[in-house]
Amino acid sequence: MSASDLPPLPPQFKAVQHVLRTAQELEKREPVVSYYCRLYAMQTGMKIDSKTPECRKFLCKLMDQLEAMKKQLGDNEAITQEIVGCAHVENYALKMFLYADNEDRAGRFHKNMIKSFYTASLLIDVLTVFGELTDENVQHRKYARWKATYIHNCLKNGETPESGPIGMEGEYYDENEEVGSPALPGQESQASSSALEPSNVPTSNYTGIHIPPGAHAPANTPAEVPHTTGVTSASIQPTPPDVPIVDPSLYNVQPAGELRLSPEDFARAQKYCKYAGSALQYEDVNTAVQNLQKALKLLTTGRE
C-alpha cells in the first residue's frame, strides 16, 4: 500500500503532512524509517482528532498501511525491537544532519542541504515514538530547523549565508512550509513547496550551541532532491571521516572481580551494541567505535 492509497489529508492533520511526505520519499530507500514516520503521524493524528468521519477514515487507511508494512518488514530487527528501531532512525537523522552541516561549514549552500537540515529535524520528531528526546536531539532539532529557514531566506534574498553556528537572532522553521517535497494526494494546493517562512515564535541565539563538526558526515548524500542552484552532485566532495581514537586502556581490560551488573546495566550495554550495529549500516565507523567502547567499559567496570 503506497501513499497514493491514502484519502486526502484532513485539514486537522496539517501538522503531519511533511512527515508523511518524508515517509513517501523514503518508502523504497529506507522502509524502516518510512514505517516509523507513518507511525509518528498515526500517533499524532490520534491525539489531534480521532472522532470526525474524515479523520477516522484517514487514520484507518494509515493504520492499514502500517499493518501492511509491518508484515512486509516482519523479519527486520528494527521493526521487532524498539531499541534497534530507535537507533536506526536516530542514525539516519544524524546522517542527514551531518551531511547538511558539512555542506554548511564548507560554504556550499543549495536546496539539497536545506532539505536535509529540515528532514533531519522531522526525523528527530519521529524519535518521540520511542520516548522522550535527549537534550542533544532537542538541540539538534532546533538548530536544523532554524538553519533551514536562515539559509533559504538568505538565498531567496540574494545574500550569502554565514557558515556554522552564528551569533545572530534565529527564526524557527514553520512546520507548515517546506522545500521541494512532492505533495500528498489532495494536498497539492495547501502548501507552498518553494518558500520557507518563519513562524511567530520567540527568536533564539545559537552562539553557544555545540554542533558536531560536519567533517564526520557520511560520504553518500542522504536526500535526493534536484539541485536547482547550479551545484551538481559531482562538485560536492565529502570530507573523509576522522579515524576514531580507541581508548588504549580497553585493549587488555579484564572484568573486575565480584563485579555485579544490574539488569539496567545489561540493557544499556545492549543499547550501545545496537547503536553500533546501526551505525555500521551507514559506514559510520566513528559512532560505532564510540558505542562499542561505552558497552565494553560498562561491562568491565560497571561504570559509563
C-alpha positions as CSV (number, residue, x, y, z in Angstrom):
1,M,0.0,0.0,0.0
2,S,1.5,3.3,-1.1
3,A,0.8,6.9,-0.1
4,S,-1.4,7.2,-3.2
5,D,-3.9,4.8,-1.4
6,L,-4.5,7.4,1.3
7,P,-7.5,9.6,1.2
8,P,-6.9,13.4,1.1
9,L,-5.3,14.7,4.3
10,P,-7.8,16.3,6.5
11,P,-7.0,20.0,7.4
12,Q,-6.8,19.0,11.1
13,F,-3.7,16.9,10.3
14,K,-1.8,19.6,8.5
15,A,0.9,19.3,11.2
16,V,1.9,15.8,10.0
17,Q,1.8,16.4,6.2
18,H,5.5,16.9,5.9
19,V,6.5,13.8,7.9
20,L,4.1,11.8,5.7
21,R,5.8,13.2,2.6
22,T,9.1,12.1,4.1
23,A,7.7,8.6,4.6
24,Q,6.6,8.6,1.0
25,E,10.0,9.7,-0.3
26,L,11.9,7.1,1.9
27,E,9.5,4.2,1.2
28,K,11.8,2.4,-1.1
29,R,15.2,3.6,0.1
30,E,14.6,3.4,3.8
31,P,11.5,1.4,4.5
32,V,12.2,1.2,8.3
33,V,12.4,5.0,8.6
34,S,9.3,5.3,6.4
35,Y,7.4,3.0,8.7
36,Y,8.3,5.0,11.8
37,C,7.4,8.2,10.1
38,R,3.9,6.8,9.4
39,L,3.7,5.5,13.0
40,Y,4.5,9.0,14.3
41,A,1.9,10.5,12.0
42,M,-0.6,8.0,13.2
43,Q,0.0,8.6,16.9
44,T,0.0,12.4,16.4
45,G,-3.2,12.2,14.4
46,M,-4.9,10.2,17.1
47,K,-4.1,12.9,19.6
48,I,-5.4,15.7,17.3
49,D,-8.7,14.2,16.1
50,S,-9.9,10.6,16.0
51,K,-13.6,11.2,16.1
52,T,-14.7,13.2,13.0
53,P,-15.5,11.0,10.0
54,E,-12.8,12.3,7.6
55,C,-10.1,12.0,10.3
56,R,-11.2,8.5,11.3
57,K,-11.2,7.4,7.6
58,F,-7.7,8.8,7.1
59,L,-6.4,7.2,10.3
60,C,-7.9,3.8,9.4
61,K,-6.2,3.9,6.0
62,L,-2.9,4.9,7.6
63,M,-3.3,2.0,10.0
64,D,-3.8,-0.4,7.1
65,Q,-0.5,1.0,5.6
66,L,1.3,0.4,8.9
67,E,0.0,-3.2,9.2
68,A,1.0,-4.0,5.6
69,M,4.5,-2.5,6.1
70,K,4.9,-4.4,9.4
71,K,4.1,-7.7,7.7
72,Q,6.5,-6.9,4.8
73,L,9.3,-6.0,7.2
74,G,8.4,-8.5,9.9
75,D,11.8,-10.2,10.0
76,N,13.6,-6.9,10.4
77,E,15.0,-6.3,13.9
78,A,14.4,-2.6,13.6
79,I,10.7,-3.3,13.5
80,T,10.5,-6.1,16.0
81,Q,12.8,-4.4,18.6
82,E,12.2,-0.8,19.5
83,I,15.7,-0.2,20.7
84,V,17.1,-1.2,17.3
85,G,14.4,0.8,15.5
86,C,15.2,3.9,17.6
87,A,18.9,3.5,16.8
88,H,18.2,3.1,13.1
89,V,16.0,6.2,12.8
90,E,18.4,8.3,15.0
91,N,21.4,7.3,12.9
92,Y,19.6,8.2,9.7
93,A,18.5,11.6,11.2
94,L,22.1,12.2,12.3
95,K,23.4,11.2,8.9
96,M,21.2,13.8,7.2
97,F,22.1,16.4,9.8
98,L,25.8,15.9,9.4
99,Y,25.6,15.9,5.6
100,A,23.9,19.3,5.7
101,D,26.2,20.6,8.5
102,N,29.2,19.5,6.4
103,E,27.9,21.4,3.4
104,D,27.1,24.4,5.5
105,R,30.5,24.6,7.1
106,A,32.1,24.2,3.7
107,G,30.1,27.2,2.3
108,R,28.1,25.0,-0.2
109,F,24.6,26.3,0.1
110,H,21.9,24.7,-2.0
111,K,18.3,23.3,-1.7
112,N,19.5,19.8,-1.1
113,M,21.3,20.8,2.1
114,I,18.3,22.9,3.2
115,K,16.0,20.0,2.7
116,S,18.5,17.7,4.6
117,F,18.5,20.1,7.6
118,Y,14.7,20.2,7.7
119,T,14.2,16.5,7.2
120,A,16.7,15.7,10.0
121,S,14.5,17.9,12.3
122,L,11.4,16.0,11.2
123,L,13.1,12.6,11.9
124,I,14.0,13.8,15.4
125,D,10.3,14.5,15.9
126,V,9.7,10.9,14.8
127,L,12.0,9.7,17.6
128,T,9.4,10.7,20.1
129,V,7.5,7.4,19.2
130,F,10.3,5.7,21.3
131,G,10.1,8.0,24.3
132,E,11.4,11.4,25.4
133,L,14.0,13.0,23.3
134,T,17.5,13.5,24.7
135,D,18.7,17.1,25.3
136,E,21.2,16.7,22.4
137,N,18.4,15.7,20.0
138,V,16.2,18.6,21.1
139,Q,19.2,20.9,20.4
140,H,19.9,19.5,17.0
141,R,16.2,19.7,16.0
142,K,16.0,23.4,16.9
143,Y,19.3,24.2,15.2
144,A,18.5,22.2,12.0
145,R,15.0,23.8,11.7
146,W,16.5,27.3,12.2
147,K,19.3,26.7,9.7
148,A,16.9,25.5,7.0
149,T,15.0,28.8,7.4
150,Y,18.0,31.0,7.6
151,I,19.8,29.6,4.6
152,H,16.7,29.5,2.5
153,N,15.9,33.2,3.3
154,C,19.4,34.2,2.5
155,L,19.4,32.5,-0.9
156,K,16.0,33.9,-1.7
157,N,17.1,37.4,-0.9
158,G,20.4,37.0,-2.9
159,E,22.5,37.1,0.3
160,T,25.4,34.8,1.2
161,P,24.7,32.8,4.4
162,E,27.2,32.6,7.2
163,S,28.5,29.1,7.8
164,G,28.1,27.1,11.0
165,P,26.6,28.3,14.3
166,I,26.5,32.1,14.3
167,G,25.7,34.8,16.9
168,M,22.5,36.1,15.5
169,E,18.8,36.0,16.3
170,G,17.4,32.9,14.7
171,E,13.9,32.2,13.5
172,Y,12.3,28.8,13.7
173,Y,11.2,26.9,10.7
174,D,7.4,26.9,10.1
175,E,6.3,23.3,10.2
176,N,3.6,24.1,7.6
177,E,6.1,25.1,5.0
178,E,8.8,23.1,3.3
179,V,11.3,22.9,0.4
180,G,10.7,21.0,-2.7
181,S,8.7,17.9,-1.5
182,P,6.1,16.1,-3.6
183,A,2.5,16.8,-2.3
184,L,0.4,14.0,-0.8
185,P,-2.9,13.2,-2.5
186,G,-5.3,16.1,-2.1
187,Q,-2.6,18.4,-0.7
188,E,-1.3,20.0,-3.9
189,S,-2.7,23.4,-3.2
190,Q,-2.3,23.5,0.6
191,A,1.4,24.2,1.0
192,S,4.0,26.0,-0.9
193,S,7.0,23.9,-2.0
194,S,9.2,26.8,-2.8
195,A,9.1,29.1,0.2
196,L,10.2,28.9,3.8
197,E,8.6,31.4,6.1
198,P,9.5,31.9,9.8
199,S,6.7,31.2,12.3
200,N,5.8,33.7,15.0
201,V,7.7,32.1,17.9
202,P,10.3,33.8,20.1
203,T,13.7,34.1,18.5
204,S,16.8,32.4,20.0
205,N,20.5,33.0,19.9
206,Y,22.6,30.0,18.8
207,T,26.0,31.3,19.6
208,G,26.6,28.8,22.4
209,I,25.1,25.7,20.8
210,H,27.5,22.8,20.4
211,I,27.1,21.1,17.0
212,P,29.3,18.2,16.0
213,P,31.7,19.1,13.2
214,G,30.5,18.3,9.7
215,A,33.7,16.5,8.9
216,H,32.1,13.4,10.2
217,A,29.4,13.5,7.6
218,P,28.9,10.2,5.7
219,A,30.1,10.1,2.1
220,N,26.7,9.5,0.4
221,T,24.1,12.2,0.0
222,P,21.0,11.2,2.1
223,A,18.4,13.5,0.5
224,E,17.8,13.0,-3.2
225,V,16.1,16.2,-4.4
226,P,17.0,18.2,-7.5
227,H,19.8,20.7,-7.3
228,T,18.4,24.0,-8.6
229,T,21.2,26.3,-7.5
230,G,23.7,25.2,-10.1
231,V,25.5,22.9,-7.6
232,T,25.9,19.4,-9.0
233,S,26.5,16.3,-7.0
234,A,29.8,15.8,-8.8
235,S,31.0,19.1,-7.4
236,I,30.3,18.1,-3.8
237,Q,33.3,16.3,-2.4
238,P,32.7,14.8,1.1
239,T,35.3,15.3,3.7
240,P,37.0,12.0,4.7
241,P,35.8,10.8,8.2
242,D,38.2,11.1,11.1
243,V,39.9,8.0,12.2
244,P,38.3,7.1,15.6
245,I,40.6,7.1,18.6
246,V,40.3,3.9,20.7
247,D,40.9,4.1,24.4
248,P,44.2,2.2,25.0
249,S,43.0,1.1,28.5
250,L,40.4,-1.1,26.8
251,Y,42.8,-3.2,24.9
252,N,43.7,-5.6,27.8
253,V,40.7,-4.9,30.0
254,Q,39.6,-7.6,32.4
255,P,36.3,-7.7,34.3
256,A,36.7,-6.6,37.9
257,G,36.4,-9.3,40.5
258,E,33.0,-9.6,42.1
259,L,31.6,-7.1,39.6
260,R,27.8,-7.3,39.7
261,L,25.9,-5.7,36.9
262,S,22.2,-4.8,37.2
263,P,19.6,-5.6,34.6
264,E,19.7,-1.9,33.7
265,D,23.4,-2.2,33.0
266,F,22.9,-5.1,30.7
267,A,20.1,-3.2,28.9
268,R,22.4,-0.1,28.4
269,A,25.2,-2.3,27.1
270,Q,22.8,-3.9,24.7
271,K,21.6,-0.5,23.6
272,Y,25.2,0.7,22.8
273,C,25.9,-2.5,20.8
274,K,22.6,-2.0,18.8
275,Y,23.6,1.6,18.2
276,A,27.0,0.5,16.9
277,G,25.4,-2.1,14.6
278,S,23.1,0.5,13.2
279,A,25.9,3.0,12.7
280,L,27.8,0.4,10.7
281,Q,24.9,0.2,8.3
282,Y,25.9,3.7,7.3
283,E,29.6,3.0,7.4
284,D,29.9,5.4,10.4
285,V,32.9,3.9,12.0
286,N,33.4,6.7,14.5
287,T,30.0,6.3,16.0
288,A,30.2,2.5,16.0
289,V,33.6,2.5,17.9
290,Q,32.4,5.1,20.4
291,N,29.3,3.0,21.3
292,L,31.3,-0.3,21.4
293,Q,33.8,1.3,23.8
294,K,30.9,2.5,26.0
295,A,29.5,-1.0,26.1
296,L,32.9,-2.6,26.9
297,K,33.6,-0.1,29.7
298,L,30.2,-0.6,31.2
299,L,30.5,-4.4,31.2
300,T,34.0,-4.5,32.7
301,T,33.8,-1.7,35.2
302,G,30.1,-1.2,35.9
303,R,30.5,2.4,35.1
304,E,29.9,4.5,32.0
